[in-house]
Amino acid sequence: MNNEYLGKVYLVGAGPGDPNLLTIKAYNLLRQCTALVYDALVPQEVIDLVSKKCECFFVGKRRGHHSMSQESINLLLADLASSHSIVVRLKGGDPFLFGRGGEEATYLQSQSILVEIVPGITSGVAALAYFGIPLTHRLVGSSVTFVTGHEGIDKLRPSVNWRALAKATNTLVIYMGVHNIEYIVSELIEGGIDKNVSAAVIQQATVQGQRMLKTSLQHLASEVSKQDFISPSIVVIGTIIDFQVDECITTPANVTMPILF
Ligand SMILES: C[S@@+](CC[C@H](N)C(=O)[O-])C[C@H]1O[C@@H](n2cnc3c(N)ncnc32)[C@H](O)[C@@H]1O
């Protein structure tokens, strides 16, 4: 253990936006930390939970602003761990699901910095729950796949095999998919999925602006564009959508979250 580092970095999931969905552990760490490094998909009301003496650093992507590189974020976390005993690295949803939490944990560990993961409720679970759509169902949903729709930017990463997924799972829950929706739909149909299967998009789940569109897969891309659905949104594809329990729709929290680009 390198004595240079006094503190521990907690990679904390902030949940999908509604502050009531923070875990008690996340809440307690936010109250105790003296350094906070946070991403874009966290409402101000959650940031405001920290004490007045906490140093706060925004490192996320926002419309019209450059985001900090992953390398710079890693260095910032290491630097803060040398002068703070509790550093909270706060990420939307769950830190280990499409949140680069794994990369940050590996880096911190390589520097002999103590690190702990605090899971959060991921948006792909909460978005469906707030609209009364079960994630699984004994009749139609024995499998569910969480997948990123944001592919092809970094060629070093494996790209998603949509054609294979078309028949491999009952329900697809797609993160970061709205910008790529035309391509995703055409690949799934090429892969043999029923083009009439139900599809939904849920934007800004659990916070102000929460809304959903439901359609069939073949009309999904045109409806996304017509109704101007933008990020952050979760795309759901599968018969499970037909099992929505309308009476279960949850009122979103009275907080706002930034729109991504
Ligand atoms: C970089 S990923 C982060 C996912 C996050 N770690 C999680 O577990 O929810 C960002 C994507 O998550 C989804 N997302 C996050 N918060 C959301 C929300 N409140 N409503 C809908 N989608 C959301 C969107 O697909 C967005 O583009």
PDBQT file of the ligand as one rigid body, heavy atoms in Angstrom, charges set to zero:
ROOT
HETATM    1  C1  LIG A 301     -23.272   6.161 -20.327  1.00  0.00    +0.000 C 
HETATM    2  S1  LIG A 301     -24.806   5.310 -20.093  1.00  0.00    +0.000 S 
HETATM    3  C2  LIG A 301     -24.825   5.210 -18.351  1.00  0.00    +0.000 C 
HETATM    4  C3  LIG A 301     -25.748   4.140 -17.819  1.00  0.00    +0.000 C 
HETATM    5  C4  LIG A 301     -25.792   4.126 -16.312  1.00  0.00    +0.000 C 
HETATM    6  N1  LIG A 301     -24.537   3.664 -15.757  1.00  0.00    +0.000 N 
HETATM    7  C5  LIG A 301     -26.933   3.256 -15.778  1.00  0.00    +0.000 C 
HETATM    8  O1  LIG A 301     -26.659   2.236 -15.141  1.00  0.00    +0.000 OA
HETATM    9  O2  LIG A 301     -28.079   3.632 -15.975  1.00  0.00    +0.000 OA
HETATM   10  C6  LIG A 301     -25.954   6.612 -20.432  1.00  0.00    +0.000 C 
HETATM   11  C7  LIG A 301     -27.270   6.070 -20.957  1.00  0.00    +0.000 C 
HETATM   12  O3  LIG A 301     -28.053   5.549 -19.900  1.00  0.00    +0.000 OA
HETATM   13  C8  LIG A 301     -29.422   5.723 -20.192  1.00  0.00    +0.000 C 
HETATM   14  N2  LIG A 301     -30.038   6.548 -19.155  1.00  0.00    +0.000 N 
HETATM   15  C9  LIG A 301     -29.453   7.024 -18.052  1.00  0.00    +0.000 A 
HETATM   16  N3  LIG A 301     -30.330   7.667 -17.275  1.00  0.00    +0.000 NA
HETATM   17  C10 LIG A 301     -31.522   7.599 -17.899  1.00  0.00    +0.000 A 
HETATM   18  C11 LIG A 301     -32.818   8.064 -17.614  1.00  0.00    +0.000 A 
HETATM   19  N4  LIG A 301     -33.090   8.712 -16.492  1.00  0.00    +0.000 N 
HETATM   20  N5  LIG A 301     -33.816   7.806 -18.491  1.00  0.00    +0.000 NA
HETATM   21  C12 LIG A 301     -33.560   7.122 -19.630  1.00  0.00    +0.000 A 
HETATM   22  N6  LIG A 301     -32.346   6.664 -19.960  1.00  0.00    +0.000 NA
HETATM   23  C13 LIG A 301     -31.347   6.884 -19.106  1.00  0.00    +0.000 A 
HETATM   24  C14 LIG A 301     -29.494   6.387 -21.573  1.00  0.00    +0.000 C 
HETATM   25  O4  LIG A 301     -29.564   5.374 -22.540  1.00  0.00    +0.000 OA
HETATM   26  C15 LIG A 301     -28.165   7.111 -21.623  1.00  0.00    +0.000 C 
HETATM   27  O5  LIG A 301     -27.777   7.383 -22.944  1.00  0.00    +0.000 OA
ENDROOT
TORSDOF 0
